[in-house]
């Protein structure tokens, strides 16, 4: 019968795999506790860095439907579960590894795709989603300004035309009301004459 603590740990790890947009496996041999604490802080709130037993990680990955990690689960392994931007997490791991060569990125899963250590390093060289979204918004804003500029003259002409049509209809309605009012005023006089 399985140990209840291990069953709970596997369930928690499987939930972490399911909830993460990425999971990056690292070897941490040679890092001190204070360095691991520094690494956790540098990864921010969108990434949880956990030292986990390989056997529990294998079982949890299988339960979560994550494949392709078995060959990476050798030696002391820690997993960075990323719920934020995978690019930012990859950059954080890369930068920390530059300052602390004992940290070795083994590979991982990013948005359901198995990635090698080299692919994770290449991911770290990409721009973050925030930067890309800001650039896209800037480009769209520039395009929108151009589009409004292209349509501004025809749009203002259409507005003037609509206002002229409305004024003409109001004028026609006022003219047609005058004879009706005169006819109503004449009607009692005609009725009295009969």
N, C-alpha and C positions, 0 to 999 in steps of 0.2 A: 504494500500500500504506500502511496506517495506521501511525502512529508507535507503537511498543510502549509507550512511556511514557503516551501519551494513551489507549490501549486499557486499560491498567492503571488509569489515573485514572477512566475512565468506569465500569469494573467496580466500583471502590471506591465511587464516588458512587451507582451503581445499588444496591449492597448497603446503603448508608446509607439510601436511600429505602425499600427493602424492610424494613429492620429498625426503621424509625422509626414511632412512632404519629402523629407530626406532623412536617411540614417547613414552616418559616416563612421566607419570603424577605424580605430587607431590603435597603435601599440604605444603604451605609456611607460614601458620599462625604463628605469633610470630617472624618472621625474619624482620630485619630492611632493609631499602633501601640500606644501605651500604653493608649488608650481601648478599642481592640479587645481587648486582653489583659484589661482590667478587665471588659469585657462577657462574655468567655468565663468568667471566674471567677464572675461574678454569676449566670450561668445554671446553674452547678453541674455535677455529674457526669452527670446525666440528659440533658444537651443538649450536642451538639457543634456549634460555630459555625465554619463554613468559608467562606472566600472562594474562589469557584470561577468559572471562565470560563463564560459563558452558553451557548456552543455545547456544551461538555462536559456541562453540566447538562441541556440539552434532550435530548441523546442518551441520557444516563443515565436521565432520567425516563421516556423512551419505552421503554427496555429494562426498566425496573422496572414498567411498566404504569401509570405516574402521568400523568394528563392534566390539562389546565387551567392549566398554568404558563407556557405560551409567552408570553402577553402580559405576564407579570410579569418575564420575563428580558430586561429592557432596562436599559442603564446598569450601573454597578458593583453587582453583586449578591453577597450572602452568604446562605448557607442555615443556619438553625438546625435541625439534625436532632434531634428530641426522642424519646428512648427512655423517658423518665420521664413525668411528669404534664404533659400539654399546657397545662393551666391555669397551672401554676407557671411554665412556660417563657414563656407569654404575659405573665404578670405581670412576669417578669424583664425581658423586652424592653420592655414598657410603661414600667416604672420607669426603666430605663436611658435610654430615649428622652426621658423628662421631664427628666432631668438633662443629656442630651446630644441636643439637637434635630436634630443632623446624622443621627442614626439614624432611618430611615424604614421602617416596616413596610409591605410591599407587599401581603402576603396569603400564602396557602399552602394546604397540604393538612392536614387534621386527621382522623385515622381514616378516610381514604379520601374525604373530602368536601372539595371545593374551597371555600376561604373567602376573602372579601375582607379588606382591611385593617380595615374597620369591624367585621367579624365576629370577627377576631382580637382587636381591642380589647374587644369585648363578652365574649369568652372570658376575657380577663384580669380582668374584673369578677366572674366566677363564683368560688365557693369551690372550693378544691382538693379532690382526692379524699380526702386524709387527713382534712380537716375534715368532709367529708360522711360518710365512714365512721365517724368518731368520733361524729358526731351520730346516725347510724343505730344504732350500737352502743348509745349511751345510750338512745335511744328503745326499742330492742328490749329492753334490760336492764330498763327501767321496765315495759314490757309483760310481760316474763317474771315480774317480781316480782309484778305484779298477778295474772297467771294462776296462779302458784303459790299466792298468797293465796286465790284463788277455789276452788282445788282442794285446799287444805290440809286443811280440815275434812272433806270427803268422803273424802279420801285417808287421813286418820288413822282415820276410822271403818272404812274398808275394811281397814286394817292390823289394827285391834283385832278385827274380825270374823274375819279369816284366822287370827289367833293363837288365838281362841276355838275355831274349827273344828279347828285342829291339836291343841289341848289335849284337845278332846272325842274326837277319833279316837285319840289316844294312850291316853286313859282307857278307851275301848271295847276297844282292843287289849289293854290290861292285864287287863281283866275277862275277856275271852274266853280269855286265856292261862291264867288261874287254873284254870278247870274242866278244861282240857286237861291241865294239870300234875297235878291231882288224879286224873283218869282214868288217867293214866300211872302214878301211884303206886299206885292200886288194882289195876291190871292184874296185876302180879306176885302179889299176894295172892290174887286170884281163880284165877290159873293154878295156884298152889300148892294151893288148896283142891280142885281137881278131881282 
